[in-house]
Amino acid sequence: MDKVSSDCPYPGCFFCVMKEGNPSKRRASILKFFRELPSQDDDGQVLPISGLWNTAMAHPNDPEFIELGIFECMSALIWKGLKNRRWLSHDQNIYIPYYAAHIIGSYTMNMEEFAESAVHAGVIPPLVELLRGRLTWVEQRVAVRALGHLATYSSTFPAVASHGEILELSIQLAMSSLEIVYSHFYQYVDRRISYHCDLLTRGMGGVEMESRKAEEWASQLQCWSLQLINCFAFKPEFLPTICKAEFLVKLPGMWGGLVNENSPAGIGLLRTICHHKLGRGPVASCPGIIEALCNIARSSDDWQYMAIDCLLWLLQDPSTCHKVIDKTVPALVDLAEISALGDHKKLGDTIVTVLQECIQSQGTGRNSLSNRTKEQIEELINSRQRLKWEKSMPKEDLHIKQAAALVVKLEGNSLFSSGNISGAASKYSEALALCPMRSKKERVVLYSNRAQCYLLLQQPLAAISDATRALCLHNPLNRHAKSLWRRAQAYDMLGLAKESLLDAILFINECSQSNDPDLSLRQNKVPDYAERLVKKQMRAAWLFREAAIKHGGVHCEGDAGDTFGRETDDSEWETASESDIGNDGRDEMGDDDDDSEWKNEDERNDKYDKPSIKGIVRDFYNG
C-alpha cells in the first residue's frame, strides 16, 4: 500500500484503502487487508467490520469483495472469537463474530456463485459452532440465517447436509428459540447484555425499543430455523429426522407472531412435509395437527392456502385419507365456494373434486366414511348440481325463489329481535334452502346471520362454519366485516387466540374502509368492543407467553415483575354485536343490486386482495 491519507492515524486503514483511486492498487490493498485482519490485535477492528456489514447489506450482489477473500476473512474472525476469549472481550471485539456471520449471510442471500465461494472458503464449520450456541443467541440468529441461505442452493446444500448436526440443532433451536431469548434477554431488563442492546437498537431508543426488537429477532430466530429445516424437508432421506411427533405437533403453533410479516414459519414447513408421501403418514397420525390445519384453513391467516394444500394432499393419499377425512371434511366443505385464493385459481372446484374422489374411493369396513361425513359431502355435491340446474331455469323463476327466501329471512330477523334465537336460526336455514345458489350476496347475509344465532346459542363450531362460508362467498374474498367479527368471537369461545386475533384485526381494517354507517369508524376510532378483544388476544397469543408462564414475568429494577399486564375482564365485548341481525336484514339485503347476481362467474372481480394481517397490525399500532 502506497499512501495513506495524512490525517488518518492508522496505517492500512480500511476506509483509506477504499478511497484509493487506482483500481489495481485498491484491489491489492483490499486483498492484503482481508488476509491480515484476522491476525491483528489492534483496537478499532470493529469499525471496518461494521463498514463491511453495511456494504454487504446495501450491495449483496457486488462480487468485488468475494473475489478478494472476504469469506475467508470472516470465517477466520469467527474462529478467533470462539477460540480467543481474551481477544473477544477486548475493546469492542465482542461485536465482530456477529457482524462476520451477518456479512456471510448477506453475500450468500441472492447469488449461488457467492454461496459456492463461501463454502469453498470454509464458512460452514464456524457457523455451525455459532449455531450450537457457543456464544449467544444473537450469533445463533445470524448463523442460522447464513446457513439457511447456503442450504437453499442445490450446489451448496450437500456441503450443509454433510454436517449432520445442523438439522438436529435447527430443530432444537426452532423449539427453544423463544424461551432462550425470553430467559436470556427479555425477562430481566437490568441484566441485559449491553452489546445485545446496541445491536438491537443501534443506539436508538430505550428499554421499550429493546423489548420490541428482541421479540422481532426471536421470531426471526425461530422462522429462520424453520426455513433451514425446510431445505432438508425437500429431501426424503431427512424426513424421518424431521417427522418426530414431539416436533411436528409444535409446528402449527410456530407462526412467528405479529412481528413476522413474510415467513410461512411452521405451516410452511408442514406444507413441504405433506407434499411428500413419507411426510404425510406422520402428520396424519397426529390428530392435533389436523385440527390445527383445519383452524388455519378457516382463518384470516396470510398462509391459509398452505393449510388447505396440506388437507387436500392428505385426502388424496389413500394411506392417510381414512385417518383424516372425518376431521377435514367439515372444514373443506365450508371452503368449497372459494373462487380463488392468491395464485390458487378455482380452489373451490379443486376441493369439491377431491371430496368427490374420496367418497367414490371409500369402501366399507374399517376405512369407510362415517355417516355424517358422507352426508356433508353429498350435500356439497347436491348443491353443485343445484347450481347447474339453476343455470337452465328461467330468470323469473329464480327471482321468485329469491323473493321467497327474502320473506323467510325477514321472518328470521323478526324472531331474532323477539329473542327467539333458535327459531331465527331455523328460518335462516329455510331461507338458505330457498335462495338461489348464484345469489351470493344474499347467501352471505343468511350465513352470517345464522352464525350470529349460533354464537348466542353457544355453538362456536357451527358459528365458525357459517361465518367461513359467508367469507368465502363474499366478494372480495374474506372481507365481510360482520362475519369476521362473528368468527373472531367464536374462536375466542374455543380459546383459539391466534385465529380470533387475526379475524378481529381484519374486522377493524374492514371497518376503517366501510361505507356502512354501522361499521365505519367515526373519527378513525376503533370500536371499543373490537379493541378490547384485540388486546385480550394479543396477550393470549403473545410470542413469549409460554416462556413467561414457565420462567415468570418480566423484571425491571425495583419491580416485582409482571408477565404481560394483568388479565382484565373482557366479558363486555361478547354482546357487542348482538343487534347486528336487524342491520343485516335492513342494510345488506335491501340495498343490494339484484342485477349483479346474474353476471357470468368469469366476469366477477374475485381478485384476492386481502391485505397482509401483519402489515395491518403494524400500521395500526405504529400509526
N, C-alpha and C positions, 0 to 999 in steps of 0.2 A: 504494500500500500504506500502510495507516494505521500501525498499531502493531506493533512488533517486541518480542518477549519481552525484558525488561530485562536478563536475564543472557546474551543472545546478542550476541557482538561483531560479527556480520556482518549489515549491513542487507540486507533482501531474502532472507535465508536460506531455502532451500527447505523445510527442516524446520519453520521457524516459519510459513511460508506454509501448510503442510499442517495446522497447528494452528488456523488461522483458523476461527472458529465460524460466521461469516456466509457462507452458500453463494455469494452473488453476489460478495462481496469475494474469497472464496477462488478462485473461477474466474478473476476478473480478475487476481489476483496470479499464479496459475499460468501464465496466458496470457503475462503480462509476463515471467515467469521464463524460459519456453521461448524467447521472442523474443530476449531479451537475453543469454542464457548463451553462445551461440557467439562473441559479440563481446567477451566479457570475458576478462581475463588474470589474474584473481585466483588466489591459491593456494587449494587445497582444493576445486577443482571436481570432483574425483573422488568426493567424498563424496555430493553429491546424485545423481550419475550411478549410483553403486553402489546408492543407495537406490531409484532408479527401476528398476534391474536386478532388485532383489529384488521390487519391486512387480509388475513385468511377469511374472516367473515365478510369483508367487503368485496373481495375478489377471489372466491374459492376456485374459479376455473383458470386462473392465471398459472401457467406452467413454470414461470421463472424460478421460483424457489424450489420447486420439486426437482428440477434438473440439477440444482446446486447443493442438494443434500439436506434439506430441511427435515425430512423424516428421520434420517439417521441422527441428526442433532436432537430432535425432540425425544426420540427413543432413549438416547443416552442421558438426557436430562431427567427423564422419569426414573431410570435406573439409579441415577445419582441420588435422587430424592429418597428412593426406597432403601438404599444401602448406606448412605452417609447422613445420619440424622443430625449430626453436628452442623453440617453444611445446610441442611434443610431448615434448621432453627435459626440460622444466622441471617441478619439483615431482613429482607423480605422474600427470601428464597422459598418460603412455605407456599407461595402462590405459584411457583414455577411448574410443578407437576400437573396442576390443574390446567394452566394455560397450554402446556405442551400437549396434553391429551385432547384438549379442545381444538387446537390447531390441526392435529391429525384428523379429527372428525370433520372439520370444516373442509379440508382439502380433499377428503375422500367422499364427500357427500354427493357429488354430481358426476364425477369423471372416473370411469372404470380404469383407465390407464394410470391415473393417480393412485387409485387403490392398489393396483398391481405393484407400483413403485413402493408404496408404503409397506406391503407385505415383504417385498424383497429387502427392504431396509430393516426388517426385524421389529416392527412396531407391536406385533401381537403379544409376545411374551410379557413386556412391561404393562401393556393394557390389561392383560389377564390378572396380573398382580394387583393392579388398582381395583379391578372388578372383585377380587377376593375381599376387599376392604382393608388392604394393608395400610392405607392412610385413613381417609374419612369418606363419608357418604357423598360429599361434593365431588371428589375424584372418581368415585364409583359412577356417578351420573355421567360425567364426560367420557369415561371409559366405555360404558355400555352404549353410549351414543356412537362412538367411533367404531366399536366392534359391530354394531348394527349396520353401519354403512358398509363395512368390509364384507359382511355376510350377505349383502344384497346382490352382489355381482357373482355371476356364475364362475368367473375366472378366479375369484379370491375366496369364495365360500369354502372350498376344500381346505384351505390353509386355516380358516377359522375353525372348521369342524374337526380338524386334526387335534385340536386341543380339547379333548373330551370333557374337561371340567367346565368349559364355557356354558354349555347347555344347562348343566345342573346348577351352576352358580346363578345363571339368569332366572331359572325357575324359583330358586330360593329368594332371590332379590325381588322378583315380582310379588311374591307373597309377603315379604317382610319390609319392603321399602318404606311404606307409610309409617310403620311402627318405628323404624330406625330414625327417620327424620324427626318424628314427633319426640321420641325419647332422648335423642342425641342433640337436638337443637331447639325445637319449638317449645317444649314444655317448660323449661327453666330459662326465663328471659335473662336473668342476671348471670347465667353461666354460658351464654352463647359465645362461641369462639369468634374472636374479633375478625379474623380473615374470612370466615364464613359470612359474617355480616357485611363486610366490604364487598365480597364477590356478589352477594345477593342484591345489594342496593347501589353499588358503585358510589358509595358515599352520599347518596341522596336519600333522605327520609330516615325515620327512626324505627322504633320497635314495630309499629303497625306495618310499615313497608316491609321490614324484615320478615314478619309473620306471613304477609300476603305472598311474598316471593318464595318463601320456604314451602308454602302449600303448592305453589306452581311447580317448583323444582321437584318436590316429592311426587307430584303427578307425572312429571316427565320421567323421573327415575323409574317409576312403575311402567309407564307406557312404552318407554324405550326398551325396557327389559322384555316386555311382551312382543315388541317389534322384532327383537333379536331372536326370541323363541320362534316367532312366526316364520323366520327364514329357515329354521330347522324343520318346521312342521310341513313344509312342502316336500320333504324327503321322507318316504315311508319308513326308512330304517330308523328314524328318530322318534316316530310316533309312540312306540311303547314307553319310552322315557317320559314323553310329554303327557301321555294319556293315563296318568295315575289319578285315581279318584280324588285323592286329597287335594290335588291341584286343579283338576277340572271343575270341581264344584265351586271353587272360588272365582272362576273366570267371569261369570255374569256380573258379579259384584265389583270387578275391576274395571271401572268406567272412567277413571281419571278425574271425576268431579267436574264442577262447572268451570274450573280453570283450564280444562283440556278442551281445546277447540277443534283439533284436526286429527286426533288419533282414534281409530276404532277400538283400541285397547283390547279388553277381554273378549268382546263379541267378535272383533276382527280375527283373533286367534281361533275362536270356536268355529268361525266360518271356514277357515283354512283346514282345520281338523275334520270338519264334517264333509269337506269336499272329497276326502279320501275314504275308501271303504274301511281301512284299518282304524280310522278315527271314529267312524260313526258308531261302531259297536260299543266302545267305552262310554260315549256320550249318551247313547240310548239307555244304557244301564244305570244312569244317574237321574232319577225322576226329578230331582230338584233343578237340574239344568233344563230339562224340557219345560218345566213350569216357568222358569225364568225366561226362556226363549219366547214362550207364548206371551208373557207380560211385555217384553221388549217389542215384539211384533205388533202388539196393540198399544203402542205408546207414541209419544212425540219425540222419541229418541232420534237423533240425526242418523243413527245406524239401524233404524227399523228394518230396512230391506235386508240387512245381513241376517237378522234373526229369522225372517221369512225364508230366505235361502236355506238356512240350516234345517228348518222344519220340513221344507219340501224335499230336500235331499234325503232326510231320514225316512220320509214316507216312500220315496221312490226306491229305496233299498229293501229288497224282500227280507233281508236278515234283520232289519231293525223296524220295519213298518209295524209289525204286530205289537212291538213293545211300546210304541209311542202314539199310535193312531188315536186311541181314546182320549189322550190328553191334548193332542194337537188339533184335532178336527174342530172343536168349538172355536178356537182362535182363528183358524184358517177360513172357516165359514163366515165369520164376521168380516174378514178381509176380502171376501170374494168379489166385491164390487169396486175394488181399486182399479182405476183405469191404467194409471202409470205411476211409478214411484222412482224418481230420478231417471236413470237410464233403463230401468225395467219397464218396457212397454207391454201393455196388455197383461199386467201381472195378475189381475183377477181371473182372466181366462186361463192362465197357467195354473192357478190354484184349483180352479174347477176341473181342469183336465186331470191333474194329479189325483184329486179326490175321486173322480170317476174311475180312474185306473185302479185305485185302492179297492173300491167296492167290487169291481169286477174280478180282481185277483184273489180276494179273500175267500177262503173256503169255509168249511165247517170244522168243528172241533176246537182244539186248544187255541188256535190262532185266529179264530173267527171274530168278527166285529161284534161289539155289544149292540143291543137293540137301539139304544139311544144314539150311538154313533151312526148306525145305518139310517135312522130317521133323519138326522141332521143333514147327512149327505144327500139323501133322497129329496128332502125339502129344497135344498140348494139346486139340485138338478131340475126339479119341477119348476122352480122359479125361472130358471133359464129357458125352459120350454115355454113357460107362460109369456116370457118376453118375446119369443119368436111368434107365438100366436097373436100377440097384440100388434105386431108389425103388419099383420094382414087384416086386422079389424078396421072397420070404418072409423074415421076420426070422431064422428058424432057419438058412437058407442063408447069410445074412450072418455069423451067428455062427460058422458052420463055416469060412468064408473067413478070418475074423479069427483063429480058433484056429490055422489052418494058417499064417497069417502070423507068429503068435507063435512057433510051433515053429521056423520058419526063422530068425526073428530071434535066438532063443536059440542056434541053431547058429552064427550070425554072431558073437554075443558070445563063444562058446567059441573060435572061430577067432582072433578078435582077441586074446583072452587068451593064446593059444598063440604069438602073433607072426605069424600068417598074415593080414596086413593086407589084401592083395589078395583073398584068399578071403573074408574078412569083408565087404568092400565088395560082392562079388558076391552074398553071401547077403542083405545088406540090400536090394539091388536086387530080388532074387527076392521078398523079403517085401513090398516096396512094390507089386509087380505083383499079389500076392495080397490085400493088405489092402484092405478096403472103402474107397471114397473118403470116406465120411462118418465113418470112424474117425479123426478129425482128431488126437486126442491121440497115437494110436499112430503115425500118419504123421509127426508132429513128431519123435518119438523116432527113427524109422527114418532120416529125412533128416539129423537131427543126428548120429546115429551114423556114417552114411556120410560126412558132412562131416569127421568126425574121421579116418576112414580116408584120405580124400583128402589131408588135411593131412600125415599121416605118409608118404604116397606122393609128397609134394612136388608135388601138383597143386592149387595155390591157387585157380585159376579154378573148378574143379569143387567145391571146398570152399565157396567163396562162393556158388555156385549152390544147393547143398543147404542151407546154413545160412540163406540167404534164404528158401527155400521153407518151412523149418521155422518161421521167424519170421512168415511170412505166415499160416500155418495156426494158429499159437498164439493162444490167447485169454487175456489181451489181446494184441492185435497188437504184434509187435516186442518182446516182453518175455520171450522164452525165454532164460534166462541162459546155458546152455551153448552154445546156437547163437550168441549174441552173442560169447561168448569165442572160439569157433572161427572165426567170420568175422573177428574182430579180428586173430587170428593170420594168417589167410590174406591179409588186406590188408597186414599187415606184411611178409609174404613178397614181395609185389609192390611194396613201397616206397611204398604209399599211406598216408602217416602220418595224414592227417586222418580218413579213413574208419576206420582202425584205432583211432585215439584215441577217436572218438565211440562206437564199439561197446564199447570197453573201459570207458569211463566209465559207459555204461548197464548193462554187466555188473556193475560194482561196485554200482550203485544197486539192481539186482535182487537181488544177494546180500544186501544190507542188509535187504531186506524178505522174504526167502525163509524158509520153514519147513523147507526141505531141509537136514538137518544137514551135508551135503557142501558146501553153498553158503553157508549163513548165516555171518555174520561174528561170530566169537566175540569178546565184549567190544568190539564195534563196530570191529574192526580190519580194514583192507583186506587181502585176500590178498597176500602178498609178491610173487607172480608177476604179479598184476594191477597192483600199484603200480609194479613195475619197467617194465612195458610202457607204462603211462600216462606215467611220467616220460620214458621214451625218446621217445615220440611227441609229447609236449608240446615237447620240444626240437626235434624234426624239423619240427613244424607251427607253431613259434613265429612270431608275426606279423612279427617283424623278421629272420627267419632270412636271407632273400635279401639284405637290406640289410647285415646283419652280415658275410656272406660277401664282399660287394662292397667294403665300406668298412673291414672289420676289426672286432675285438671292442670291447667296452665298456672305456673307460679311466677309471680313478679316479686321483686324485693319488697319485704314488708307486707306481703299479701298472702292470705291463707290459701289462695288458689281456687280457681273456678274453671270448670271444664269448658263450657261454651255458653255461659249465661244460664240462669235458672229457667227451667221449663215453665212457661206460663200457661194459663188456662186458655186453650184455643177453641173451646166449645162454641163460642158465639158464632163463628163463621158458618156452622153447619146448616143453619136455616136461612142463610143469606139469600138464596135463590129460590126459595120455595114458591114465590109468587110469579116465577117466570112463565109458568104454563099459560096463564092468561095472555101475557105478552106474546108468547109464541104463536098462539092462535090468532091474535089480532095483527101482529106486525109481519111475521114471517109467512103467513099463509095469505092473508087478504090482499097484500100489495104485490104479490108475485105476478110477473107477466107470463100468463099461461102459454102464449105462443112459443115462448122459448123452450118449452118442454119437448117440442116435436121436431127439433133440429136433428139432423143426422148426427150420430155419435162422433163421426170423424170430423165434424165441423166444430165440436165443442172445444173450448180452450181449457184443456185439463192440464196445462203445463204445471209440473210440480215445482212450485217456487216457495215452498215453506222455508222461512228464514232459519238460519242456524240458531238452535236453542241457546248455545253457549255464547254466541255473539249477542243475542238479545239481552241475556242477563248481564253481560259485561257492560253493554251500553247503558242499561237501566241503572245499574249500581254505580257506574262511573259518571253518569250524566248529571 
